[in-house]
């Protein structure tokens, strides 16, 4: 994934990795916070 921007719980994240299970590893734009969420919960901005 090439710096795909997504929206999760009204915060913007960068998509780091998408797993085969449908879960996505995200990080905040300032790289302080990381999340693991299912892609169905995301809004893709790019």
VEXLO-435258 format. One record per residue: residue in three letters; x, y, z of N, C-alpha, C in turn. Coordinates in steps of 0.02 Angstrom, whole numbers, plus 50000, padded with zeros to 5 digits. Layout:
<atoms>
[Ala,[X,Y,Z],[X,Y,Z],[X,Y,Z]];
...
</atoms>
This chain:
<atoms>
[Unk,[50042,49941,50000],[50000,50000,50000],[50045,50062,50000]];
[Unk,[50027,50109,49957],[50068,50169,49951],[50035,50229,49983]];
[Unk,[50043,50237,50047],[50019,50296,50083],[49945,50311,50069]];
[Unk,[49904,50260,50069],[49833,50270,50059],[49803,50301,50122]];
[Unk,[49768,50356,50113],[49737,50390,50169],[49667,50363,50181]];
[Unk,[49651,50351,50244],[49585,50326,50262],[49558,50365,50321]];
[Unk,[49492,50361,50330],[49459,50393,50386],[49431,50339,50431]];
[Unk,[49446,50343,50496],[49421,50294,50545],[49404,50333,50608]];
[Unk,[49342,50328,50630],[49317,50363,50689],[49335,50437,50686]];
[Unk,[49322,50467,50628],[49330,50539,50616],[49403,50563,50621]];
[Unk,[49451,50516,50617],[49522,50534,50617],[49553,50507,50553]];
[Unk,[49601,50545,50527],[49635,50524,50465],[49696,50482,50482]];
[Unk,[49704,50426,50447],[49759,50380,50456],[49791,50364,50389]];
[Unk,[49850,50335,50393],[49884,50307,50335],[49879,50231,50339]];
[Unk,[49858,50199,50285],[49853,50126,50283],[49923,50097,50274]];
[Unk,[49945,50058,50323],[50011,50027,50322],[50010,49960,50287]];
[Unk,[49962,49918,50306],[49959,49850,50279],[49888,49825,50281]];
[Unk,[49868,49790,50228],[49802,49758,50226],[49813,49682,50226]];
[Unk,[49787,49649,50277],[49794,49576,50284],[49741,49540,50244]];
[Unk,[49753,49476,50229],[49705,49436,50191],[49639,49428,50227]];
[Unk,[49639,49435,50293],[49579,49428,50333],[49533,49488,50327]];
[Unk,[49557,49542,50295],[49517,49603,50288],[49534,49655,50339]];
[Unk,[49578,49638,50386],[49599,49687,50436],[49655,49730,50408]];
[Unk,[49657,49793,50430],[49706,49841,50405],[49744,49871,50463]];
[Unk,[49808,49878,50454],[49851,49911,50504],[49857,49984,50483]];
[Unk,[49840,50028,50529],[49839,50100,50516],[49886,50136,50563]];
[Unk,[49910,50194,50542],[49946,50238,50588],[49922,50309,50577]];
[Unk,[49924,50349,50629],[49905,50419,50623],[49956,50456,50582]];
[Unk,[49937,50513,50558],[49981,50553,50515],[50045,50573,50551]];
[Unk,[50042,50581,50617],[50102,50600,50655],[50139,50539,50683]];
[Unk,[50117,50478,50664],[50150,50415,50681],[50154,50400,50756]];
[Unk,[50108,50426,50795],[50109,50413,50867],[50061,50356,50884]];
[Unk,[50007,50351,50849],[49954,50303,50866],[49945,50253,50810]];
[Unk,[49937,50189,50827],[49925,50136,50778],[49859,50101,50795]];
[Unk,[49825,50077,50743],[49761,50042,50752],[49760,49981,50706]];
[Unk,[49723,49930,50727],[49710,49872,50685],[49634,49865,50681]];
[Unk,[49606,49878,50622],[49534,49880,50613],[49515,49843,50549]];
[Unk,[49452,49822,50545],[49428,49789,50484],[49413,49842,50431]];
[Unk,[49428,49825,50369],[49420,49873,50314],[49348,49897,50306]];
[Unk,[49299,49859,50330],[49228,49880,50326],[49214,49942,50369]];
[Unk,[49259,49957,50416],[49250,50014,50460],[49285,50077,50434]];
[Unk,[49316,50072,50375],[49357,50127,50349],[49322,50162,50291]];
[Unk,[49337,50226,50284],[49319,50265,50225],[49384,50282,50190]];
[Unk,[49392,50260,50128],[49453,50272,50090],[49450,50341,50059]];
[Unk,[49502,50381,50072],[49505,50450,50047],[49543,50455,49981]];
[Unk,[49587,50408,49967],[49626,50410,49904],[49596,50362,49854]];
</atoms>
